Amino acid sequence: MTTSTLPRLARLEWRLASRRAALVVAGLGIVMVALTHVVIPRLPPRAIELMRLGFWLDDLAGVLVLNDLMAVYFPAFFVGLAGSLGVVLLAREEHRLEILLAKPIRAGDFVAARSLPALAATLLVGLVTSLAAAVALVAHGDVGGSVTPAGTFGGGLFLTAVALLLVAALQVVFVRLRDPFVGLLVACLVWLGTCIPSAVLLYRPDVYQANPGLADALTVASLLWHDATAAWLGPLALVLALPLAWLLVRAAGTLLARADAV
């Protein structure tokens, strides 16, 4: 007989989860932002101009913040991915999943509780790095006024929301897989799929010139083009992403419970 033990399981997983990885990656995000503001202004002017024109930016501030936003998105996603691989996939590969699910707990509660530290790590890294990007722009106030600290922070929160939803959605896929390497490959392809539209902006801008609305919807740079909107859209997106991410991990647990074999 299974019982609903989600609060107890969640507290247990939270106590057992390592905080070190999240803290280290958050520190790495801060370092990436600092290096962006140290290194990029020292690049040859032609290199800066290439990035500015390629991503339709107005000044050096836009170039710096665009790199800062990638410093938010990359660590936030991959720290969550590292944790989410251990929810079901690694346990299945090590033949521990059958033993864990043999206990009188619901599969849905099991997945949700074990997903909580990964989602929390994504949230922590995204918040810390977004704040670092906003502070760095304040400290580097002589680079232009096309973007603001509020817009920068909001853009970082928006990408944190995207990373959070991707990590949660991937758990729906992971509960049906048996090979962690395949899971990692799928996750990397999904992440690259969210980045490719921004690369297209640089290498094939003609794709978007006939339809600027497509660029607004798909590229990271659009957060800088609409700085004032990003200032409020980012926090709103993150607030909405939290319950949606929770629903996704609950859906993953439901799929695991319905699976014929683990």
C-alpha positions as CSV (number, residue, x, y, z in Angstrom):
1,M,0.0,0.0,0.0
2,T,1.4,3.4,-1.0
3,T,0.9,6.5,1.1
4,S,1.2,10.2,0.3
5,T,4.5,11.2,2.0
6,L,5.5,14.1,-0.2
7,P,6.2,16.7,2.6
8,R,8.4,14.2,4.5
9,L,10.2,13.0,1.4
10,A,10.8,16.6,0.3
11,R,12.3,17.5,3.6
12,L,14.5,14.4,3.5
13,E,15.7,15.1,0.0
14,W,16.4,18.7,0.8
15,R,18.5,17.7,3.8
16,L,20.5,15.1,1.9
17,A,21.0,17.3,-1.2
18,S,24.4,18.8,-1.7
19,R,24.4,22.7,-1.6
20,R,28.0,22.9,-2.7
21,A,27.3,22.4,-6.5
22,A,24.7,25.1,-6.6
23,L,26.9,27.5,-4.6
24,V,29.9,26.8,-6.8
25,V,28.0,27.3,-10.0
26,A,26.4,30.5,-8.7
27,G,29.9,31.7,-7.9
28,L,31.0,30.7,-11.4
29,G,28.1,32.7,-12.9
30,I,29.3,35.8,-11.0
31,V,32.9,35.2,-12.3
32,M,31.5,34.9,-15.9
33,V,29.7,38.2,-15.5
34,A,32.8,39.9,-14.1
35,L,35.0,38.5,-16.9
36,T,32.5,39.8,-19.5
37,H,32.8,43.3,-18.2
38,V,36.6,43.1,-17.9
39,V,37.4,41.3,-21.2
40,I,34.9,42.5,-23.8
41,P,35.6,46.3,-23.5
42,R,39.2,45.4,-24.2
43,L,38.5,43.5,-27.4
44,P,39.3,45.2,-30.8
45,P,36.6,47.7,-31.7
46,R,35.8,45.7,-34.9
47,A,35.0,42.7,-32.8
48,I,32.7,44.6,-30.6
49,E,31.1,46.3,-33.6
50,L,30.5,42.8,-35.1
51,M,28.6,41.7,-32.1
52,R,26.7,44.9,-31.8
53,L,25.5,44.9,-35.4
54,G,25.0,41.1,-35.6
55,F,22.6,41.1,-32.7
56,W,20.9,44.5,-33.6
57,L,22.2,46.2,-30.5
58,D,22.6,50.0,-29.9
59,D,25.8,50.2,-27.9
60,L,28.5,48.4,-25.8
61,A,26.0,48.1,-22.9
62,G,23.9,45.8,-25.1
63,V,26.9,43.7,-26.0
64,L,27.9,43.3,-22.4
65,V,24.4,42.5,-21.2
66,L,23.8,39.9,-23.9
67,N,26.8,38.0,-22.8
68,D,25.7,38.4,-19.2
69,L,22.3,36.9,-20.0
70,M,24.1,33.8,-21.5
71,A,26.1,33.7,-18.3
72,V,22.7,33.4,-16.5
73,Y,21.1,30.9,-18.8
74,F,24.0,28.4,-19.3
75,P,24.8,27.7,-15.6
76,A,21.2,27.8,-14.4
77,F,20.2,25.2,-16.9
78,F,23.1,22.8,-16.5
79,V,23.2,22.9,-12.7
80,G,19.5,21.8,-12.8
81,L,20.2,19.2,-15.5
82,A,23.0,17.7,-13.4
83,G,20.6,17.3,-10.5
84,S,17.7,16.0,-12.5
85,L,19.7,13.2,-14.1
86,G,19.9,11.6,-10.7
87,V,16.2,11.7,-10.0
88,V,15.3,8.5,-12.0
89,L,17.9,7.9,-14.7
90,L,21.0,7.3,-12.6
91,A,19.0,5.3,-10.0
92,R,17.6,3.1,-12.9
93,E,21.0,2.5,-14.4
94,E,22.4,1.5,-11.0
95,H,19.4,-0.8,-10.4
96,R,18.4,1.1,-7.3
97,L,15.1,2.4,-8.7
98,E,13.2,-0.8,-8.1
99,I,14.3,-0.8,-4.5
100,L,13.4,2.8,-4.0
101,L,9.9,2.4,-5.5
102,A,9.3,-0.8,-3.5
103,K,8.9,1.3,-0.4
104,P,5.3,2.4,0.5
105,I,5.5,5.7,-1.3
106,R,3.8,7.0,-4.4
107,A,6.0,7.2,-7.6
108,G,4.7,10.8,-8.1
109,D,5.8,11.9,-4.7
110,F,9.2,10.2,-5.2
111,V,9.9,12.0,-8.4
112,A,8.6,15.4,-7.1
113,A,10.7,15.2,-3.9
114,R,13.9,14.2,-5.7
115,S,13.3,16.9,-8.3
116,L,13.0,19.7,-5.7
117,P,16.8,20.2,-5.1
118,A,17.5,20.4,-8.9
119,L,14.8,23.0,-9.4
120,A,16.0,24.9,-6.4
121,A,19.6,24.9,-7.7
122,T,18.4,26.3,-11.0
123,L,16.4,29.0,-9.3
124,L,19.3,30.0,-7.0
125,V,21.9,30.2,-9.8
126,G,19.6,32.1,-12.0
127,L,18.7,34.7,-9.3
128,V,22.3,35.2,-8.1
129,T,23.7,35.6,-11.6
130,S,20.9,37.9,-12.8
131,L,21.6,40.1,-9.8
132,A,25.3,40.1,-10.5
133,A,24.6,41.2,-14.1
134,A,22.5,44.1,-12.9
135,V,25.1,45.2,-10.4
136,A,27.8,44.9,-13.0
137,L,25.9,47.2,-15.4
138,V,25.5,49.8,-12.6
139,A,29.2,49.6,-11.9
140,H,30.0,49.9,-15.6
141,G,27.7,52.8,-16.3
142,D,29.8,54.4,-18.9
143,V,29.1,51.8,-21.6
144,G,25.8,53.2,-22.9
145,G,22.2,53.6,-22.0
146,S,20.3,51.2,-24.3
147,V,19.7,48.8,-21.4
148,T,19.0,49.4,-17.7
149,P,19.9,47.4,-14.6
150,A,16.2,46.7,-14.1
151,G,15.8,45.4,-17.6
152,T,19.0,43.3,-17.2
153,F,17.7,41.8,-14.0
154,G,14.3,41.1,-15.6
155,G,16.0,39.5,-18.6
156,G,18.0,37.2,-16.4
157,L,14.8,36.2,-14.5
158,F,13.1,35.5,-17.8
159,L,15.9,33.1,-18.8
160,T,15.9,31.6,-15.4
161,A,12.2,30.8,-15.9
162,V,13.0,29.2,-19.2
163,A,15.8,27.1,-17.7
164,L,13.5,26.0,-14.8
165,L,10.7,24.9,-17.2
166,L,13.2,23.0,-19.4
167,V,14.7,21.2,-16.4
168,A,11.2,20.2,-15.2
169,A,10.0,19.2,-18.7
170,L,13.0,17.0,-19.3
171,Q,12.1,15.0,-16.2
172,V,9.0,13.9,-18.2
173,V,11.3,12.5,-20.8
174,F,13.8,11.1,-18.3
175,V,11.3,8.8,-16.6
176,R,10.9,6.9,-19.9
177,L,14.6,6.5,-20.7
178,R,17.0,4.0,-19.4
179,D,20.4,5.4,-20.5
180,P,21.7,8.5,-18.7
181,F,23.9,9.3,-21.8
182,V,20.9,9.4,-24.0
183,G,19.2,11.7,-21.4
184,L,22.2,14.0,-21.4
185,L,22.2,14.1,-25.2
186,V,18.5,14.9,-25.4
187,A,18.9,17.6,-22.8
188,C,21.8,19.2,-24.7
189,L,19.9,19.1,-27.9
190,V,16.9,20.8,-26.2
191,W,19.2,23.5,-24.8
192,L,20.9,24.1,-28.1
193,G,17.5,24.3,-29.7
194,T,16.7,27.3,-27.6
195,C,20.0,29.0,-28.5
196,I,20.0,28.4,-32.2
197,P,17.5,31.1,-33.1
198,S,19.9,33.7,-31.5
199,A,22.8,32.3,-33.6
200,V,20.7,32.6,-36.7
201,L,20.3,36.3,-35.9
202,L,24.0,36.6,-36.2
203,Y,24.7,34.4,-39.2
204,R,21.5,34.6,-41.2
205,P,19.7,37.8,-40.3
206,D,17.8,37.7,-43.5
207,V,15.6,35.0,-41.9
208,Y,14.2,37.5,-39.5
209,Q,14.3,40.7,-41.6
210,A,11.0,39.8,-43.3
211,N,9.4,38.9,-40.0
212,P,10.8,40.9,-37.1
213,G,8.1,39.5,-34.8
214,L,9.8,36.1,-35.1
215,A,13.0,37.6,-33.8
216,D,11.2,39.1,-30.9
217,A,9.7,35.8,-29.9
218,L,12.7,33.5,-30.4
219,T,16.0,35.4,-29.7
220,V,17.7,36.3,-26.4
221,A,18.7,39.7,-27.9
222,S,15.0,40.7,-28.0
223,L,15.1,41.0,-24.2
224,L,17.5,43.9,-24.7
225,W,15.5,45.4,-27.6
226,H,12.5,45.6,-25.2
227,D,14.4,46.5,-22.0
228,A,11.4,48.2,-20.3
229,T,9.2,45.2,-21.0
230,A,11.8,42.8,-19.7
231,A,11.9,44.6,-16.4
232,W,8.4,43.4,-15.5
233,L,8.1,40.4,-17.9
234,G,11.0,38.6,-16.3
235,P,9.7,38.6,-12.7
236,L,6.2,37.7,-14.0
237,A,7.6,34.8,-16.1
238,L,9.5,33.4,-13.1
239,V,6.4,33.6,-10.8
240,L,4.4,31.7,-13.4
241,A,7.2,29.2,-14.1
242,L,7.3,27.9,-10.5
243,P,3.9,26.3,-10.4
244,L,4.2,25.1,-14.1
245,A,7.6,23.4,-13.3
246,W,5.9,21.7,-10.3
247,L,3.1,20.4,-12.5
248,L,5.6,19.1,-15.0
249,V,7.5,17.1,-12.3
250,R,4.2,15.8,-11.0
251,A,3.3,14.7,-14.5
252,A,6.7,12.9,-14.7
253,G,5.8,11.0,-11.6
254,T,2.4,10.0,-13.0
255,L,4.1,8.6,-16.1
256,L,6.6,6.7,-14.0
257,A,3.7,5.2,-11.9
258,R,1.9,4.1,-15.1
259,A,5.0,2.5,-16.7
260,D,4.7,-1.2,-17.1
261,A,8.3,-1.7,-16.1
262,V,11.0,0.4,-14.4
